[in-house]
Amino acid sequence: MSFKYDKDNLFKEFEVAKTKDIKLSKKKTQDERENDRFDNRIQFFKDHIALKATNPEYYEDVDVKFDRLLIAYQSPDPRDHFYKSVFDKSYAQIMAESQQDRTERESLRD
């Protein structure tokens, strides 16, 4: 019997890397700490890219694009990278629109 990754194992490993990055941050809020340092998460993706190249059978049960995630986390702002790839807008633009929608809904209730 050989080892195989599943989604839960990968999420747990990623959470460990994320927690290490948060501990490295000197920012004040949790949101700022989560989006400040990415060293361990970048290494997580690099390690899995290398392991998948040498042992692809470990990843037969999951379909994860580690190379694309690595590119995202190496970008200046990974959160913006994800928002732009999905919504074609930055995180700040989406949050501003969300706040505007919330304000409009509240004014309609009054």
C-alpha positions as CSV (number, residue, x, y, z in Angstrom):
1,M,0.0,0.0,0.0
2,S,1.4,3.4,-1.0
3,F,0.7,6.8,0.3
4,K,-1.8,9.0,-1.4
5,Y,-2.7,12.6,-0.7
6,D,-6.3,13.7,-0.3
7,K,-7.9,17.1,0.0
8,D,-8.0,17.0,3.8
9,N,-4.3,16.2,4.1
10,L,-3.4,19.0,1.8
11,F,-5.6,21.5,3.6
12,K,-4.0,20.5,7.0
13,E,-0.5,20.9,5.6
14,F,-1.4,24.2,4.1
15,E,-3.0,25.4,7.4
16,V,0.3,24.6,9.2
17,A,2.3,26.7,6.6
18,K,-0.3,29.5,6.9
19,T,0.0,29.5,10.7
20,K,3.8,29.7,10.5
21,D,3.5,32.7,8.2
22,I,1.0,34.4,10.5
23,K,3.5,33.9,13.4
24,L,6.2,35.6,11.4
25,S,4.1,38.7,10.8
26,K,4.4,41.8,13.0
27,K,1.1,43.3,11.8
28,K,-1.7,44.0,14.2
29,T,-5.0,42.6,12.9
30,Q,-5.6,39.0,12.0
31,D,-6.5,39.9,8.4
32,E,-3.2,41.9,8.0
33,R,-1.2,39.0,9.5
34,E,-2.8,36.5,7.2
35,N,-1.9,38.6,4.1
36,D,1.5,39.8,5.2
37,R,4.0,36.9,4.9
38,F,3.8,34.0,2.5
39,D,7.2,32.3,2.9
40,N,6.0,29.0,4.3
41,R,3.0,28.8,1.9
42,I,5.3,29.4,-1.1
43,Q,7.6,26.7,0.2
44,F,4.6,24.4,0.6
45,F,3.8,24.8,-3.1
46,K,7.4,24.4,-4.2
47,D,7.7,21.2,-2.2
48,H,4.5,19.7,-3.6
49,I,5.5,20.6,-7.2
50,A,8.8,18.8,-6.7
51,L,7.1,15.8,-5.0
52,K,4.5,15.6,-7.6
53,A,7.2,15.5,-10.3
54,T,8.9,12.6,-8.7
55,N,5.9,10.8,-7.3
56,P,2.8,11.6,-9.3
57,E,1.0,8.6,-7.9
58,Y,0.8,10.4,-4.5
59,Y,-1.6,12.9,-6.1
60,E,-3.9,10.6,-8.1
61,D,-6.9,11.4,-5.9
62,V,-6.5,15.2,-6.0
63,D,-6.5,17.8,-8.8
64,V,-4.5,20.7,-7.5
65,K,-2.6,23.1,-9.7
66,F,0.3,23.8,-7.4
67,D,2.2,25.7,-10.1
68,R,-0.6,28.2,-10.5
69,L,-1.0,28.6,-6.8
70,L,2.7,29.2,-6.5
71,I,2.4,32.0,-9.1
72,A,-0.4,33.5,-7.2
73,Y,1.4,33.5,-3.8
74,Q,4.5,34.9,-5.4
75,S,2.6,37.9,-6.8
76,P,2.8,41.2,-4.9
77,D,-0.7,40.7,-3.4
78,P,-2.0,37.1,-3.6
79,R,-5.5,38.1,-2.5
80,D,-5.7,40.6,-5.4
81,H,-4.4,37.9,-7.8
82,F,-7.2,35.6,-6.8
83,Y,-9.9,38.3,-7.0
84,K,-8.6,39.5,-10.4
85,S,-8.5,36.0,-11.8
86,V,-12.1,35.3,-10.7
87,F,-13.9,38.7,-10.8
88,D,-11.5,40.7,-12.9
89,K,-11.4,43.2,-10.1
90,S,-9.1,43.8,-7.1
91,Y,-10.0,42.9,-3.6
92,A,-10.4,46.6,-2.8
93,Q,-12.8,47.1,-5.7
94,I,-15.0,44.2,-4.6
95,M,-15.1,45.4,-1.0
96,A,-16.0,49.0,-2.1
97,E,-18.8,47.6,-4.3
98,S,-20.0,45.4,-1.4
99,Q,-20.0,48.4,1.0
100,Q,-21.9,50.5,-1.6
101,D,-24.5,47.7,-2.0
102,R,-24.9,47.4,1.7
103,T,-25.4,51.2,2.0
104,E,-28.0,51.2,-0.8
105,R,-29.9,48.3,0.9
106,E,-29.9,50.1,4.2
107,S,-31.2,53.3,2.7
108,L,-34.0,51.4,1.0
109,R,-35.1,50.0,4.3
110,D,-35.4,53.5,5.9
